[in-house]
């Protein structure tokens, strides 16, 4: 159609020119010639636009194809990243399970900290602090530690060369000689159970007996847990049936320098009155449970 229009325009030009030469020699273009010229110009212009459009179409299609390809490559990369992250998460979860299983092999449920009920407010507000820090910052309202034992705990441990008082002390079993010596006042004593996984913290130690006792060994590798006398540690009640049982029953975990409130899982007591007091104090700490458990006391 466009070629026909061009042909017609040329015919109009020729006719117009002939007519002009016959009728008006002075006028070089007739009206028909002008019309033909206009049509020819329109055709040429439109044809150029059409060519430009056709040239642009492949370019835009190419750009769209490139964009689509890039999008597909990004999706593939994203999928690879997600798969890599999934494998990392699985590895972390497996490591955590292995850590849990190792502690369960030794019967470790919690790490236990023994304190007076009067100290609970500061603990719930500030976390568990070392003896030195608590003393220096007046956080101990009622210190149940034995003075003689306290003096012996000022000694340095053998691995990091820190004072025992720079650590927060815990027991594998709270029903031990330390609590027995406080049997008269144990109705006011609470036992805080913290997440056992805290034993994996950096700078954490554990011992094969009372940390203040000279024969006691210190360890910082959980693979050495098998060196502790677990039969003695978890004996039902007393320790006299074991050689050196009094010391071994008090095997400890020493965590430096503190333990957060978030790591506290339970607070045990041996009477209903103290349980009510605990529940009032932890009303806004939903992750902590209170429990009256007579089997942990004498």
C-alpha positions as a LaTeX table, in Angstrom:
\begin{tabular}{lrrr}
\hline
Residue & $x$ (\AA) & $y$ (\AA) & $z$ (\AA) \\
\hline
Unk1 & 0.00 & 0.00 & 0.00 \\
Unk2 & 2.79 & 2.38 & 0.89 \\
Unk3 & 4.64 & 1.60 & $-2.34$ \\
Unk4 & 1.41 & 2.27 & $-4.31$ \\
Unk5 & 1.04 & 5.61 & $-2.55$ \\
Unk6 & 4.58 & 6.47 & $-3.51$ \\
Unk7 & 3.91 & 5.50 & $-7.11$ \\
Unk8 & 0.75 & 7.57 & $-7.20$ \\
Unk9 & 2.56 & 10.57 & $-5.80$ \\
Unk10 & 5.19 & 10.31 & $-8.49$ \\
Unk11 & 2.48 & 10.11 & $-11.14$ \\
Unk12 & 0.85 & 13.20 & $-9.63$ \\
Unk13 & 4.17 & 15.01 & $-9.75$ \\
Unk14 & 4.73 & 14.06 & $-13.38$ \\
Unk15 & 1.19 & 14.99 & $-14.42$ \\
Unk16 & 1.37 & 18.19 & $-12.51$ \\
Unk17 & 4.64 & 19.08 & $-14.14$ \\
Unk18 & 3.35 & 18.30 & $-17.65$ \\
Unk19 & 0.18 & 20.25 & $-17.00$ \\
Unk20 & 2.18 & 23.15 & $-15.74$ \\
Unk21 & 4.39 & 23.16 & $-18.78$ \\
Unk22 & 1.38 & 23.10 & $-21.09$ \\
Unk23 & $-0.94$ & 25.53 & $-19.29$ \\
Unk24 & 1.41 & 27.69 & $-17.34$ \\
Unk25 & 5.00 & 27.42 & $-18.45$ \\
Unk26 & 6.10 & 30.03 & $-15.93$ \\
Unk27 & 4.78 & 27.96 & $-13.01$ \\
Unk28 & 7.07 & 24.97 & $-12.40$ \\
Unk29 & 4.66 & 23.03 & $-10.20$ \\
Unk30 & 0.92 & 22.65 & $-10.55$ \\
Unk31 & $-1.53$ & 22.03 & $-7.74$ \\
Unk32 & $-1.44$ & 18.37 & $-8.61$ \\
Unk33 & 2.31 & 18.42 & $-8.40$ \\
Unk34 & 2.16 & 20.02 & $-4.97$ \\
Unk35 & $-0.34$ & 17.42 & $-3.78$ \\
Unk36 & 1.84 & 14.67 & $-5.17$ \\
Unk37 & 4.86 & 16.15 & $-3.47$ \\
Unk38 & 3.05 & 16.32 & $-0.14$ \\
Unk39 & 1.98 & 12.70 & $-0.47$ \\
Unk40 & 5.51 & 11.67 & $-1.38$ \\
Unk41 & 6.94 & 13.54 & 1.61 \\
Unk42 & 4.39 & 11.91 & 3.93 \\
Unk43 & 5.21 & 8.50 & 2.52 \\
Unk44 & 8.96 & 8.98 & 2.87 \\
Unk45 & 8.58 & 10.27 & 6.45 \\
Unk46 & 6.21 & 7.49 & 7.45 \\
Unk47 & 8.42 & 4.90 & 5.84 \\
Unk48 & 11.43 & 6.20 & 7.80 \\
Unk49 & 9.48 & 6.00 & 11.08 \\
Unk50 & 8.39 & 2.48 & 10.26 \\
Unk51 & 11.99 & 1.46 & 9.60 \\
Unk52 & 13.08 & 3.10 & 12.86 \\
Unk53 & 10.33 & 1.28 & 14.75 \\
Unk54 & 11.34 & $-2.02$ & 13.20 \\
Unk55 & 14.94 & $-1.35$ & 14.12 \\
Unk56 & 13.97 & $-0.49$ & 17.71 \\
Unk57 & 11.81 & $-3.60$ & 18.17 \\
Unk58 & 14.70 & $-6.09$ & 18.04 \\
Unk59 & 16.73 & $-3.87$ & 20.40 \\
Unk60 & 13.92 & $-3.67$ & 22.98 \\
Unk61 & 13.32 & $-7.39$ & 22.66 \\
Unk62 & 17.01 & $-8.00$ & 23.18 \\
Unk63 & 17.06 & $-5.75$ & 26.26 \\
Unk64 & 13.99 & $-7.54$ & 27.63 \\
Unk65 & 15.66 & $-10.90$ & 27.05 \\
Unk66 & 18.84 & $-9.72$ & 28.81 \\
Unk67 & 16.78 & $-8.43$ & 31.76 \\
Unk68 & 14.92 & $-11.74$ & 31.96 \\
Unk69 & 18.17 & $-13.68$ & 31.86 \\
Unk70 & 19.67 & $-11.53$ & 34.63 \\
Unk71 & 16.55 & $-12.06$ & 36.72 \\
Unk72 & 16.83 & $-15.83$ & 36.27 \\
Unk73 & 20.52 & $-15.73$ & 37.21 \\
Unk74 & 19.69 & $-13.72$ & 40.36 \\
Unk75 & 16.99 & $-16.21$ & 41.30 \\
Unk76 & 19.44 & $-19.07$ & 40.86 \\
Unk77 & 22.01 & $-17.24$ & 43.01 \\
Unk78 & 19.40 & $-16.53$ & 45.65 \\
Unk79 & 18.42 & $-20.19$ & 45.68 \\
Unk80 & 22.07 & $-21.17$ & 46.12 \\
Unk81 & 22.48 & $-18.71$ & 49.01 \\
Unk82 & 19.34 & $-20.06$ & 50.68 \\
Unk83 & 20.53 & $-23.63$ & 50.23 \\
Unk84 & 23.94 & $-22.72$ & 51.67 \\
Unk85 & 22.30 & $-21.01$ & 54.65 \\
Unk86 & 20.03 & $-24.02$ & 55.17 \\
Unk87 & 23.06 & $-26.32$ & 55.33 \\
Unk88 & 24.78 & $-23.97$ & 57.77 \\
Unk89 & 21.65 & $-23.89$ & 59.96 \\
Unk90 & 21.44 & $-27.69$ & 59.85 \\
Unk91 & 25.09 & $-27.97$ & 60.87 \\
Unk92 & 24.56 & $-25.54$ & 63.75 \\
Unk93 & 21.47 & $-27.44$ & 64.89 \\
Unk94 & 23.39 & $-30.72$ & 64.71 \\
Unk95 & 26.24 & $-29.28$ & 66.76 \\
Unk96 & 23.75 & $-28.00$ & 69.35 \\
Unk97 & 22.11 & $-31.43$ & 69.51 \\
Unk98 & 25.50 & $-33.06$ & 70.00 \\
Unk99 & 26.32 & $-30.62$ & 72.80 \\
Unk100 & 22.99 & $-31.32$ & 74.46 \\
Unk101 & 23.45 & $-35.07$ & 74.10 \\
Unk102 & 26.92 & $-34.92$ & 75.66 \\
Unk103 & 25.57 & $-33.22$ & 78.78 \\
Unk104 & 22.60 & $-35.58$ & 78.93 \\
Unk105 & 24.98 & $-38.55$ & 78.93 \\
Unk106 & 26.22 & $-37.34$ & 82.32 \\
Unk107 & 22.70 & $-36.62$ & 83.62 \\
Unk108 & 23.16 & $-32.83$ & 83.59 \\
Unk109 & 19.77 & $-31.08$ & 83.51 \\
Unk110 & 20.65 & $-27.64$ & 84.85 \\
Unk111 & 23.48 & $-25.77$ & 86.50 \\
Unk112 & 22.43 & $-24.78$ & 90.02 \\
Unk113 & 23.18 & $-21.64$ & 92.01 \\
Unk114 & 22.28 & $-21.50$ & 95.69 \\
Unk115 & 21.40 & $-18.17$ & 97.31 \\
Unk116 & 19.19 & $-16.51$ & 99.91 \\
Unk117 & 15.74 & $-15.28$ & 98.92 \\
Unk118 & 16.80 & $-11.75$ & 99.96 \\
Unk119 & 19.23 & $-11.65$ & 97.03 \\
Unk120 & 16.64 & $-12.55$ & 94.42 \\
Unk121 & 15.54 & $-9.01$ & 93.54 \\
Unk122 & 19.06 & $-7.92$ & 92.62 \\
Unk123 & 19.65 & $-11.12$ & 90.68 \\
Unk124 & 16.47 & $-10.69$ & 88.64 \\
Unk125 & 17.40 & $-7.10$ & 87.96 \\
Unk126 & 21.12 & $-7.46$ & 87.24 \\
Unk127 & 21.71 & $-11.11$ & 86.49 \\
Unk128 & 24.04 & $-13.38$ & 88.43 \\
Unk129 & 27.31 & $-11.65$ & 89.27 \\
Unk130 & 30.57 & $-12.90$ & 90.65 \\
Unk131 & 31.13 & $-12.74$ & 94.40 \\
Unk132 & 33.68 & $-9.91$ & 94.00 \\
Unk133 & 31.39 & $-7.84$ & 91.79 \\
Unk134 & 28.34 & $-8.39$ & 93.99 \\
Unk135 & 30.32 & $-7.40$ & 97.09 \\
Unk136 & 31.84 & $-4.30$ & 95.54 \\
Unk137 & 28.47 & $-3.12$ & 94.19 \\
Unk138 & 26.46 & $-3.96$ & 97.31 \\
Unk139 & 24.26 & $-6.52$ & 95.54 \\
Unk140 & 24.50 & $-9.15$ & 98.29 \\
Unk141 & 21.83 & $-8.49$ & 100.89 \\
Unk142 & 22.36 & $-11.81$ & 102.60 \\
Unk143 & 25.59 & $-13.73$ & 101.98 \\
Unk144 & 25.19 & $-17.39$ & 102.91 \\
Unk145 & 28.82 & $-18.24$ & 102.12 \\
Unk146 & 30.94 & $-19.59$ & 104.95 \\
Unk147 & 33.62 & $-17.11$ & 106.04 \\
Unk148 & 36.31 & $-19.76$ & 106.27 \\
Unk149 & 35.44 & $-21.11$ & 102.82 \\
Unk150 & 35.30 & $-17.56$ & 101.46 \\
Unk151 & 38.87 & $-16.94$ & 102.51 \\
Unk152 & 39.98 & $-20.11$ & 100.71 \\
Unk153 & 38.08 & $-19.13$ & 97.57 \\
Unk154 & 40.20 & $-16.02$ & 97.18 \\
Unk155 & 42.88 & $-18.28$ & 95.69 \\
Unk156 & 43.55 & $-18.37$ & 91.94 \\
Unk157 & 42.42 & $-21.24$ & 89.76 \\
Unk158 & 45.06 & $-23.03$ & 87.70 \\
Unk159 & 43.91 & $-22.34$ & 84.12 \\
Unk160 & 43.14 & $-18.62$ & 83.71 \\
Unk161 & 44.76 & $-17.55$ & 86.96 \\
Unk162 & 41.71 & $-15.70$ & 88.21 \\
Unk163 & 40.38 & $-15.60$ & 91.75 \\
Unk164 & 37.53 & $-18.02$ & 92.35 \\
Unk165 & 35.55 & $-15.00$ & 93.54 \\
Unk166 & 35.72 & $-13.59$ & 90.01 \\
Unk167 & 33.40 & $-16.36$ & 88.82 \\
Unk168 & 29.72 & $-17.11$ & 89.37 \\
Unk169 & 29.66 & $-20.56$ & 91.04 \\
Unk170 & 27.24 & $-23.35$ & 90.19 \\
Unk171 & 26.80 & $-26.99$ & 91.17 \\
Unk172 & 25.87 & $-30.03$ & 89.10 \\
Unk173 & 23.83 & $-31.13$ & 92.09 \\
Unk174 & 22.60 & $-28.56$ & 94.67 \\
Unk175 & 21.85 & $-31.23$ & 97.26 \\
Unk176 & 25.39 & $-31.26$ & 98.55 \\
Unk177 & 27.46 & $-30.58$ & 101.71 \\
Unk178 & 27.28 & $-26.82$ & 101.17 \\
Unk179 & 23.46 & $-26.87$ & 101.40 \\
Unk180 & 23.55 & $-29.44$ & 104.19 \\
Unk181 & 25.55 & $-27.03$ & 106.37 \\
Unk182 & 22.68 & $-24.55$ & 105.94 \\
Unk183 & 19.99 & $-27.06$ & 106.74 \\
Unk184 & 18.56 & $-24.91$ & 109.53 \\
Unk185 & 18.02 & $-21.92$ & 107.23 \\
Unk186 & 17.22 & $-23.75$ & 104.01 \\
Unk187 & 13.57 & $-22.66$ & 104.11 \\
Unk188 & 14.82 & $-19.23$ & 103.03 \\
Unk189 & 17.25 & $-20.56$ & 100.46 \\
Unk190 & 16.32 & $-20.67$ & 96.78 \\
Unk191 & 18.04 & $-22.69$ & 94.08 \\
Unk192 & 18.35 & $-21.10$ & 90.67 \\
Unk193 & 18.50 & $-23.51$ & 87.74 \\
Unk194 & 20.17 & $-22.05$ & 84.66 \\
Unk195 & 20.50 & $-23.32$ & 81.12 \\
Unk196 & 23.06 & $-26.14$ & 81.13 \\
Unk197 & 24.42 & $-24.95$ & 77.77 \\
Unk198 & 26.13 & $-22.12$ & 79.65 \\
Unk199 & 28.88 & $-24.60$ & 80.40 \\
Unk200 & 30.03 & $-24.05$ & 76.80 \\
Unk201 & 30.62 & $-20.33$ & 77.36 \\
Unk202 & 34.12 & $-18.99$ & 76.86 \\
Unk203 & 36.19 & $-18.74$ & 80.05 \\
Unk204 & 33.98 & $-21.27$ & 81.81 \\
Unk205 & 35.58 & $-23.84$ & 84.10 \\
Unk206 & 34.34 & $-26.93$ & 85.89 \\
Unk207 & 35.90 & $-28.93$ & 88.67 \\
Unk208 & 35.99 & $-32.46$ & 90.02 \\
Unk209 & 35.22 & $-31.25$ & 93.54 \\
Unk210 & 34.84 & $-28.20$ & 95.74 \\
Unk211 & 36.81 & $-25.45$ & 93.98 \\
Unk212 & 38.32 & $-24.22$ & 97.25 \\
Unk213 & 39.74 & $-27.62$ & 98.12 \\
Unk214 & 43.44 & $-28.26$ & 97.37 \\
Unk215 & 43.09 & $-31.67$ & 95.63 \\
Unk216 & 40.46 & $-30.31$ & 93.20 \\
Unk217 & 41.29 & $-30.21$ & 89.50 \\
Unk218 & 40.05 & $-27.55$ & 87.08 \\
Unk219 & 38.97 & $-28.16$ & 83.47 \\
Unk220 & 37.84 & $-26.02$ & 80.55 \\
Unk221 & 37.11 & $-28.72$ & 77.97 \\
Unk222 & 33.78 & $-30.56$ & 78.17 \\
Unk223 & 35.51 & $-33.69$ & 76.90 \\
Unk224 & 36.98 & $-33.87$ & 80.41 \\
Unk225 & 33.56 & $-34.25$ & 82.04 \\
Unk226 & 34.22 & $-37.98$ & 82.18 \\
Unk227 & 36.93 & $-37.28$ & 84.77 \\
Unk228 & 34.31 & $-36.33$ & 87.38 \\
Unk229 & 32.83 & $-38.85$ & 89.81 \\
Unk230 & 29.23 & $-38.77$ & 88.59 \\
Unk231 & 28.13 & $-41.64$ & 90.82 \\
Unk232 & 29.06 & $-39.52$ & 93.80 \\
Unk233 & 27.72 & $-36.25$ & 92.36 \\
Unk234 & 24.27 & $-37.71$ & 91.70 \\
Unk235 & 24.10 & $-40.09$ & 94.65 \\
Unk236 & 20.58 & $-39.99$ & 96.07 \\
Unk237 & 21.33 & $-38.18$ & 99.29 \\
Unk238 & 24.59 & $-38.42$ & 101.13 \\
Unk239 & 28.23 & $-38.85$ & 100.10 \\
Unk240 & 29.87 & $-40.77$ & 102.93 \\
Unk241 & 29.86 & $-43.98$ & 100.91 \\
Unk242 & 32.45 & $-42.48$ & 98.57 \\
Unk243 & 36.12 & $-41.89$ & 99.25 \\
Unk244 & 36.56 & $-38.13$ & 99.19 \\
Unk245 & 32.80 & $-37.92$ & 98.61 \\
Unk246 & 32.33 & $-34.67$ & 100.53 \\
Unk247 & 34.66 & $-32.83$ & 98.15 \\
Unk248 & 33.53 & $-34.57$ & 94.96 \\
Unk249 & 29.83 & $-34.06$ & 95.70 \\
Unk250 & 30.48 & $-30.30$ & 95.46 \\
Unk251 & 31.88 & $-30.40$ & 91.92 \\
Unk252 & 31.36 & $-26.95$ & 90.45 \\
Unk253 & 30.91 & $-24.94$ & 87.27 \\
Unk254 & 32.54 & $-21.51$ & 87.35 \\
Unk255 & 31.22 & $-19.01$ & 84.80 \\
Unk256 & 33.09 & $-15.78$ & 84.11 \\
Unk257 & 32.17 & $-12.99$ & 84.64 \\
Unk258 & 28.36 & $-13.18$ & 84.96 \\
Unk259 & 25.18 & $-14.92$ & 83.81 \\
Unk260 & 22.20 & $-13.10$ & 82.33 \\
Unk261 & 18.66 & $-13.29$ & 83.69 \\
Unk262 & 17.60 & $-14.84$ & 80.38 \\
Unk263 & 19.62 & $-17.96$ & 81.23 \\
Unk264 & 17.61 & $-18.61$ & 84.41 \\
Unk265 & 15.05 & $-21.33$ & 83.70 \\
Unk266 & 13.65 & $-22.19$ & 87.12 \\
Unk267 & 13.76 & $-21.11$ & 90.72 \\
Unk268 & 13.30 & $-23.89$ & 93.27 \\
Unk269 & 12.25 & $-23.62$ & 96.89 \\
Unk270 & 11.00 & $-25.99$ & 99.59 \\
Unk271 & 7.90 & $-24.24$ & 100.91 \\
Unk272 & 4.76 & $-22.62$ & 99.63 \\
Unk273 & 5.33 & $-19.24$ & 101.25 \\
Unk274 & 8.66 & $-18.71$ & 99.44 \\
Unk275 & 7.10 & $-20.00$ & 96.23 \\
Unk276 & 4.47 & $-17.26$ & 96.41 \\
Unk277 & 7.21 & $-14.69$ & 96.99 \\
Unk278 & 9.12 & $-15.96$ & 93.96 \\
Unk279 & 6.03 & $-15.86$ & 91.76 \\
Unk280 & 5.40 & $-12.23$ & 92.66 \\
Unk281 & 8.97 & $-11.35$ & 91.73 \\
Unk282 & 8.97 & $-13.14$ & 88.36 \\
Unk283 & 5.53 & $-12.03$ & 87.20 \\
Unk284 & 7.09 & $-10.09$ & 84.31 \\
Unk285 & 9.70 & $-12.77$ & 83.55 \\
Unk286 & 7.66 & $-15.36$ & 81.72 \\
Unk287 & 10.66 & $-17.50$ & 80.79 \\
Unk288 & 11.33 & $-18.33$ & 84.47 \\
Unk289 & 9.27 & $-20.96$ & 86.29 \\
Unk290 & 8.94 & $-21.38$ & 90.02 \\
Unk291 & 8.79 & $-24.82$ & 91.58 \\
Unk292 & 8.56 & $-26.20$ & 95.08 \\
Unk293 & 10.79 & $-29.28$ & 95.06 \\
Unk294 & 11.51 & $-30.93$ & 98.40 \\
Unk295 & 13.80 & $-33.55$ & 96.82 \\
Unk296 & 16.47 & $-30.86$ & 96.25 \\
Unk297 & 16.59 & $-30.04$ & 99.97 \\
Unk298 & 17.47 & $-31.86$ & 103.20 \\
\hline
\end{tabular}
